Amino acid sequence: MRRTCLSYLLSVLPPMLTGCFGHGEGEPPPILDDTSGDDSDLVCGGVPPDLVTFTAEPAGLWQGEQGTDPAPAILLSLTATDEDKDLSEVRVQIWFDDYVDGVVDTGDSPWFDRWIIIATNPCLTSMADMSVHAQATNTGALQPNTWYDFVGRVSDAMELESEFVTTVGGTPKEDGTDPDPRSGP
């Protein structure tokens, strides 16, 4: 029977547990195996995930980190599925631009790029819902009362990437109310 990094560390090396999940921004997750305890030698991987929904909705006034003032925010919501169930860890990447035409340059580094731990048991997670709140301030990347094209992509625990998905969303006005109606295409 194969053991995962987590089960091995829990039984043999507890002080090094952070080494298993200590990957940071843009770094790949550790490779994990079956944790079911049986001898099936279950291995997931080989099928890329699908980003099935990606939405951008005004979120009113939102207070980010403790001690910050509430500011207009947009809520970016993503739902991914994966046939081979390796969404135990998901990399979320998001790009944007303020020229709403359905096209965003993904050649540069993403505006948002994070690995998110969804579950500790690999090969058991076929769907993942994720959300990102982003404040829109006059000094930040996103501006209040502005419409944007957002492009999202997810990667599964085996680093296989989904197709890009585009959505349009507007940031609230400075008082947190919905943005002005979008003009143009």
C-alpha atoms as one frame of an Amber mdcrd trajectory, in Angstrom:
protein
   0.000   0.000   0.000   1.325   3.452  -0.911   1.296   6.246   1.614   0.725
   9.913   0.989   3.039  12.682   2.013   0.503  13.628   4.685   0.044  10.144
   6.181   3.803   9.587   6.188   4.460  12.858   7.954   1.707  12.280  10.504
   3.182   8.904  11.420   6.924   9.591  11.133   7.877  13.257  10.854   5.260
  15.548  12.490   7.560  18.601  12.717   7.937  18.682   8.924   4.203  18.820
   8.105   4.533  22.309   6.644   6.964  20.940   4.075   4.119  18.989   2.525
   1.712  21.896   2.213   4.175  24.775   2.348   4.142  25.588  -1.360   3.490
  29.221  -2.070   2.244  31.500  -4.773   2.769  30.041  -8.210   4.514  26.902
  -6.899   3.102  23.457  -7.749   1.517  21.335  -5.031   3.144  18.158  -3.759
   2.250  14.927  -5.576  -0.224  12.964  -3.489  -1.430   9.358  -3.666  -4.430
   7.420  -2.354  -5.319   7.906   1.328  -8.222   5.449   1.421  -6.153   2.795
   3.189  -6.892   0.030   0.701  -4.557  -1.632  -1.766  -6.288  -0.380  -4.909
  -3.286   1.773  -5.932  -5.684   4.527  -6.957  -3.865   7.218  -8.908  -5.562
  10.322 -10.234  -4.340  12.578 -12.988  -4.269  12.745 -16.719  -7.515  14.621
 -17.351  -7.500  18.434 -17.207 -10.170  20.193 -15.158 -13.082  22.123 -16.628
 -13.845  25.640 -15.447 -17.626  25.314 -15.773 -18.702  28.662 -14.316 -16.915
  31.959 -13.847 -18.905  35.008 -12.746 -18.103  38.546 -11.640 -20.713  40.320
  -9.501 -20.652  43.615  -7.581 -20.256  42.844  -3.873 -21.099  46.223  -2.334
 -18.718  47.532   0.290 -16.355  44.865   1.581 -13.734  45.029   4.293 -10.705
  43.001   3.340  -8.057  42.489   5.953  -8.764  43.479   9.520  -8.066  47.136
  10.068  -8.770  48.202   6.498 -11.682  50.390   5.552 -14.584  48.891   3.628
 -14.293  49.601  -0.096 -16.293  48.751  -3.217 -15.611  45.151  -4.167 -16.339
  42.607  -6.839 -16.905  38.922  -6.152 -15.330  36.543  -8.664 -16.820  33.047
  -8.342 -15.466  29.942 -10.060 -16.698  26.362 -10.229 -14.419  23.648 -11.563
 -15.027  19.970 -12.210 -12.534  17.216 -12.912 -13.348  13.777 -14.252 -10.394
  12.144 -12.504 -11.168  13.827  -9.164  -7.820  15.522  -8.557  -9.148  18.863
  -7.376  -7.758  18.395  -3.873  -5.610  21.426  -4.679  -6.537  24.005  -7.275
  -4.531  26.806  -8.806  -6.700  29.807  -9.643  -5.375  32.333 -12.168  -7.231
  35.496 -13.176  -6.353  38.243 -15.663  -8.413  41.341 -16.480  -8.592  44.484
 -18.575 -10.950  47.447 -18.676 -11.629  47.314 -22.421 -14.716  45.124 -22.545
 -14.472  43.236 -25.820 -14.249  39.604 -24.701 -10.464  39.522 -25.143  -7.851
  39.727 -22.380  -4.089  39.369 -22.848  -2.978  36.320 -20.852   0.640  36.626
 -21.980   1.622  38.554 -18.857   1.583  37.249 -15.310  -1.925  36.822 -13.904
  -3.339  39.512 -11.664  -4.425  36.765  -9.231  -2.435  33.514  -8.957  -2.912
  31.241  -5.932  -2.940  27.537  -5.036  -5.930  26.689  -2.847  -6.205  23.513
  -0.767  -9.731  22.154  -1.264  -9.364  18.761   0.456  -6.592  16.772   2.118
  -7.587  13.479   0.485  -6.413  13.268  -3.119  -8.338  11.584  -5.925 -11.687
  12.200  -4.222 -12.628  15.748  -5.257 -14.432  16.089  -8.573 -15.892  19.587
  -8.012 -14.594  22.757  -6.363 -16.246  26.126  -5.756 -13.932  29.075  -5.186
 -14.470  32.806  -4.631 -12.224  35.843  -4.721 -13.240  39.234  -3.291 -11.331
  42.116  -4.868 -11.552  45.688  -3.641 -11.879  48.474  -6.178 -10.189  51.647
  -4.970  -8.936  54.690  -6.815  -5.371  53.632  -5.963  -5.677  49.886  -6.698
  -5.637  47.757  -9.837  -9.437  47.812 -10.061 -11.297  51.123 -10.080 -14.785
  51.790  -8.670 -17.730  51.960 -11.100 -15.801  50.336 -13.944 -16.594  47.370
 -16.185 -13.947  44.731 -16.842 -13.331  41.600 -18.870 -12.007  38.875 -16.567
 -10.360  35.688 -17.805  -9.965  32.727 -15.487  -8.190  29.405 -15.609  -7.775
  26.628 -13.050  -5.196  23.865 -12.706  -5.691  20.612 -10.816  -3.349  18.975
  -8.299  -1.408  17.396 -11.159  -0.926  20.873 -12.734  -3.170  20.170 -15.729
  -4.845  23.403 -16.874  -8.414  24.136 -17.900  -9.344  26.185 -20.923  -9.610
  29.947 -20.397 -13.086  31.257 -19.537 -14.081  34.919 -19.936 -16.702  36.848
 -17.995 -17.689  40.510 -17.695 -18.301  42.313 -14.425 -18.630  45.800 -13.048
 -17.232  47.110  -9.791 -19.579  49.025  -7.471 -19.581  52.779  -7.111 -17.643
  54.256  -4.193 -20.765  54.101  -1.996 -21.142  50.364  -2.700 -24.138  50.645
  -5.014 -24.236  48.839  -8.352 -22.143  50.247 -11.194 -23.574  52.407 -13.941
 -24.962  50.359 -16.825 -22.322  49.158 -19.244 -22.100  50.880 -22.614 -20.619
  49.353 -25.728 -20.413  45.718 -26.842
